[in-house]
Amino acid sequence: MWVDMLKKACEASSQAQISQRLGVSTAMISQVLKGVYKGNMERIQRLVEGELMKMSVDCPVIGGEIPRQRCIEHQQASFRPTSPMRVALHRGCKICPFKIGGES
């Protein structure tokens, strides 16, 4: 289902624009669409679900629903102890059930 959404989004604009929105390379998008991508499919799936399908998750740290894309941003953010919430997110994202596997 998410691959169909990715394909439709690329047809409506371009692979370059979609790759930019998702923060991945155009080559990655092309490989996923061709079914030959050997990297972390979970990562690209969650990016598509968050950015293109506007799905949300119930964040155990924040205590409510947040867009999946925002969840991914929290996971990828570098540690900055500027507030108790940032510290809690940094710690919580490491063990969260919505955590994306290793980077590809």
Phi, psi and omega per residue, in radians:
M1 nan -0.797 -3.113
W2 -1.205 -0.557 3.108
V3 -1.176 -0.646 3.071
D4 -1.085 -0.713 3.112
M5 -1.125 -0.717 3.104
L6 -1.078 -0.783 -3.141
K7 -1.073 -0.815 -3.140
K8 -1.091 -0.709 3.132
A9 -1.118 -0.702 3.123
C10 -1.189 -0.639 3.099
E11 -1.184 -0.603 -3.119
A12 -1.316 -0.462 3.106
S13 -2.262 -1.691 3.076
S14 -2.866 2.804 3.090
Q15 -1.100 -0.628 -3.140
A16 -1.114 -0.763 3.139
Q17 -1.175 -0.713 3.140
I18 -1.190 -0.719 3.117
S19 -1.077 -0.661 3.110
Q20 -1.153 -0.748 3.102
R21 -1.069 -0.653 -3.099
L22 -1.497 -0.275 -3.128
G23 1.332 0.572 3.122
V24 -2.250 3.024 -3.127
S25 -1.390 2.724 3.061
T26 -1.119 -0.612 3.109
A27 -1.075 -0.689 3.118
M28 -1.087 -0.787 3.131
I29 -1.056 -0.802 -3.136
S30 -1.045 -0.789 -3.131
Q31 -1.148 -0.698 3.110
V32 -1.086 -0.789 -3.125
L33 -1.133 -0.554 3.118
K34 -1.457 -0.170 -3.131
G35 1.362 0.393 -3.109
V36 -2.050 0.089 -3.115
Y37 -1.185 2.231 -3.093
K38 -1.839 0.078 -3.117
G39 -1.495 -2.748 -3.074
N40 -1.366 1.665 -3.126
M41 -1.152 -0.555 3.106
E42 -1.051 -0.723 -3.137
R43 -1.081 -0.888 -3.111
I44 -1.156 -0.645 3.098
Q45 -1.053 -0.819 -3.120
R46 -1.189 -0.581 3.064
L47 -1.126 -0.779 3.123
V48 -1.118 -0.807 3.140
E49 -1.064 -0.670 -3.130
G50 -1.314 -0.859 -3.045
E51 -1.433 -0.771 -3.032
L52 -1.656 -0.558 -3.086
M53 -1.765 -0.097 3.071
K54 0.972 0.665 3.097
M55 -1.318 2.832 3.116
S56 -2.281 2.912 3.093
V57 -2.312 2.748 3.091
D58 -1.617 1.739 -3.050
C59 -1.283 2.086 3.138
P60 -1.211 -0.392 3.136
V61 -1.447 -0.855 -3.124
I62 -1.286 -0.529 3.096
G63 1.481 0.607 3.109
G64 -3.124 3.136 -3.118
E65 -1.319 2.405 3.029
I66 -2.362 2.686 3.071
P67 -1.037 2.465 -3.132
R68 -1.005 -0.613 3.128
Q69 -1.080 -0.694 3.111
R70 -1.160 -0.671 3.070
C71 -1.005 -0.803 3.138
I72 -1.111 -0.703 3.110
E73 -1.077 -0.733 3.097
H74 -1.078 -0.731 -3.133
Q75 -1.103 -0.640 -3.044
Q76 -1.571 -0.138 -3.105
A77 -1.206 2.477 3.073
S78 -1.309 2.734 -3.100
F79 -1.241 2.176 3.039
R80 -2.459 1.912 -3.080
P81 -1.387 0.976 -3.081
T82 -1.536 -0.215 3.084
S83 -2.776 2.761 3.090
P84 -1.035 -0.584 3.130
M85 -1.163 -0.723 3.112
R86 -1.099 -0.708 3.114
V87 -1.127 -0.788 3.134
A88 -1.090 -0.723 3.107
L89 -1.131 -0.745 3.141
H90 -1.031 -0.758 3.139
R91 -1.281 -0.808 -3.067
G92 -1.168 -0.655 -3.111
C93 -1.101 -0.480 -3.124
K94 -1.156 -0.483 -3.073
I95 -2.071 0.147 -3.074
C96 -1.232 2.501 3.091
P97 -1.158 -0.281 3.118
F98 -1.636 0.064 -3.122
K99 -1.079 2.370 3.079
I100 -1.450 2.456 3.115
G101 -1.072 -3.054 -3.085
G102 -0.924 2.670 -3.133
E103 -1.266 2.634 3.070
S104 -2.100 nan nan
